[in-house]
Amino acid sequence: MKTRLLIDADSIIFASAVSSDDIEAAWDKIVFKFGEVDRIVSETTDVLVIYMCHGGRNNWRKKFCKIYKENRTAPVPEYLDELHDRVEQVYNGY
């Protein structure tokens, strides 16, 4: 049986976006971080498949906890949705 690993990629995508001046710099950070995840997982586990899960505006956590993410003060970058689209296309994200 294949061991599968689900990664919540939202935090990687968001952190890369808010810490970058433009979409290409953010994309470079995402590619680097995903590469690091892949390297570490392959060196330390027998996981055969990694799924990058991300996106979705209707977060179940907001229904569970009304103050979820209220501490975030950084504005949402205008290119965040495009980064999610790229992750889906390039990494077959979910």
C-alpha positions in Angstrom: 0.0 0.0 0.0 1.3 3.5 -0.9 1.7 5.9 2.0 0.2 9.3 1.2 1.1 12.6 2.8 -1.3 15.5 2.7 0.4 18.9 3.1 -1.6 22.0 3.9 0.0 24.3 1.4 -2.1 27.4 2.2 0.4 28.6 4.8 3.3 28.2 2.4 1.5 30.0 -0.4 0.2 32.8 1.9 3.6 33.4 3.7 5.4 33.4 0.3 2.9 36.0 -1.1 3.0 38.4 1.9 6.8 38.3 2.2 7.4 39.1 -1.5 7.3 42.2 -3.6 5.8 40.6 -6.6 4.2 37.4 -7.9 7.4 36.0 -9.4 9.4 36.4 -6.2 6.5 34.7 -4.3 6.4 31.9 -6.9 10.2 31.3 -6.5 9.7 31.0 -2.7 6.9 28.5 -3.2 8.9 26.4 -5.5 11.8 26.4 -3.1 9.7 25.5 -0.1 7.8 22.7 -1.9 11.2 21.4 -3.0 12.4 21.4 0.6 9.3 19.5 1.7 9.8 16.9 -1.0 13.5 16.6 -0.1 13.0 16.2 3.6 10.1 13.8 3.2 12.0 11.6 0.7 15.1 11.6 2.9 13.3 10.7 6.2 10.2 8.7 5.3 8.9 6.0 3.0 6.1 8.3 1.7 5.5 7.6 -2.0 2.9 10.3 -2.8 2.7 13.9 -1.5 -0.5 15.9 -2.1 -0.4 19.7 -1.8 -3.8 20.7 -0.5 -4.8 24.4 -0.7 -7.4 27.0 -1.5 -11.0 27.5 -0.8 -12.7 30.6 0.5 -15.2 28.7 2.7 -12.8 27.6 5.4 -14.5 25.2 7.9 -12.3 26.6 10.7 -14.1 29.9 10.5 -17.4 28.1 11.2 -15.8 26.3 14.2 -13.9 29.3 15.6 -15.3 32.8 14.7 -12.0 34.5 15.5 -9.9 32.2 13.2 -7.2 34.3 11.5 -8.4 37.6 13.0 -4.8 38.2 14.2 -3.6 38.5 10.6 -2.9 42.1 9.8 -1.1 41.8 6.5 -3.2 42.7 3.5 -4.0 39.8 1.2 -1.8 40.2 -1.9 -3.8 40.8 -5.1 -2.0 37.9 -6.8 -2.8 35.3 -4.1 -5.5 33.6 -6.3 -3.1 33.4 -9.2 -0.5 31.7 -7.0 -3.2 29.1 -6.0 -4.0 28.6 -9.7 -0.3 28.0 -10.5 0.1 25.5 -7.6 -2.9 23.6 -8.9 -1.6 23.5 -12.5 2.1 22.8 -11.7 1.8 20.6 -8.7 -1.6 19.1 -9.3 -2.7 20.7 -6.1 -6.1 20.0 -4.5 
